[in-house]
Amino acid sequence: MLGGDEFSKRFPHLEIWKDDGLIVYSRSAEIIGRRFTAPHGLVDALAGEVSAQYADLSAAEHTVREFNKSYLEIYVPIRELLSGNIIAVAEIHEVPSQLEEKLTLVQRRTWLAIVAATLLIVLGLFGIVYRGSRLIDVQKAGLVQRLRKIEQISEHNRRLRERSQQASSRVAEFNERALRNIGADLHDGPAQLITLAALKLDEVHRAPNGAARKIELKKIGGALSEALDEIRSISKGLMLPDIEKLALSDLIFRVARSHEQRTNTKVDVDCLPITEPLPLAIKICVYRFVQEGLTNAFRHARGHEQSVICTFDGMQLNVSVKSGNNLQDREPPVWREGMGLNGLRDRVESLGGSFQVYSGHNSANRIEMTLDFRN
């Protein structure tokens, strides 16, 4: 078997050792019968183990034969057939090229498997980190956007608060001026007439006869009647109708009909029924807004194309009063913000709304108020 070509190419050398280092057989005849230091593989084989190791080229049994390339030495115990006792050890020298090729192939495959597994793990970790980073970026962008929105809302609320404070201050000033005007009206009108009547009482007492007394009493009655008419006129301008129980649309129609009766003009009202309960302050604001707007329309445009438009969707209330330009006017009047319109602006802004005046020579005059109930 050892003499076969294929086998001898792979296993070129064979020795049989005794336990004392004696070589009793070898394919190299020059070492048969010689003793050498027992190699580690021999000791292990005598203990019953099959061992393999690369040849130590500096060992005496190798230097004698001048081995210049390494072999894989395989030590196999040889047992007696009947007793099973180890009686010798066979040392087979194997050319390690095929084994090394297989080991190299296995090593390469192992490295490829390790590299592939490492790449998969790295890619997995990268994917996890990338997704986490994207999620963090998205959340950060969302937080930045929310922060900006909060800042915008805060700035908007600040401006609204400032406008509300300024409007409240102007409303107080407006009320003070209105009270002064009322006081002046009472002083210059009814008070003067009542004073005149009081002075006429002395003339009644000094009247020489009954006819003169009747004349003076008639003058006193006329002065008192005129004073009473002026007091009633002033009171009528100050008092509001019973609007607390009225729906907003009914209130607007009432103001328009009252204006028509007072000015003998036509007012077009476009307002769907509004039955939602609204605070009294809003109703008063709308009442004064429509009243002042129609008064301006009659004063500046002689009541030409007067109209009131009201819309309410449950979230936003929009009321506008408009008048057209009188075709007989060569120079159409322009609404300017005087005491009345400024007072309306203060009323609307004190409730958190917005007030606009649209006026021009070539377009219709219009005032508009908006109350946003979401704010």
Secondary structure, DSSP 8 states (H G I E B T S, - for coil): -TTSHHHHHH--EEEEE-TTSBEEEESSGGGTT-B----HHHHHHHTT--EEEE--TTSHHHHTTT--S--EEEEEEEE-TTT--EEEEEEEEE-THHHHHHHHHHHHHHHHHHHHHHHHHHHHHHHHHHHHHHHHHHHHHHHHHHHHHHHHHHHHHHHHHHHHHHHHHHHHHHHHHHHHHHHHHHIIIIIHHHHHHHHHHHHHHT-SSHHHHHHHHHHHHHHHHHHHHHHHHHHHHH---S-TTS-HHHHHHHHHHHHHHHHT--EEEEE----S---HHHHHHHHHHHHHHHHHHHHHHTTTTEEEEEEE-SSEEEEEEEE---TT-SS-------HHHHHHHHHHHHTT-EEEEEEETTEEEEEEEEEETT-
